Amino acid sequence: MNGLHYKTAFVIRFDPNADIESGRIEGRVEHVASYKTTRFHCLDELLSFVGLVLEEVRAEENQSEVGG
C-alpha cells in the first residue's frame, strides 16, 4: 500500500451485538498506520475518531510538503 492510501486506512470491527439496521452500532476501530484505536458505541463516536485521525494525517502531509 502506498503513502496516503496506507495513512488513511482503518480497520473497523463491529461487536456481535451490533445491529446496524436498528442503529445499535458498537465496536472498535484502528488506524492502520499509527495503530491508534478506540471503542465506539454509536456512529458519531466512530466518525469523530476517524475525523480526528484524518486531520492529523493531513497536518503531517502538509508539514512534510512544506519541509520537504
KALIN-V535130 format. One record per run of one state. SS is the DSSP state (~ for helix, > for strand, _ for the rest). FROM is the first residue (numbers start at 0). LEN is the number of residues. If there is no record, write none. Layout:
SS,FROM,LEN + SS,FROM,LEN
This chain:
_,0,2 + ~,2,5 + _,7,2 + >,9,5 + _,14,4 + >,18,1 + ~,19,3 + _,22,1 + >,23,1 + _,24,2 + >,26,5 + _,31,5 + >,36,4 + _,40,2 + ~,42,25 + _,67,1
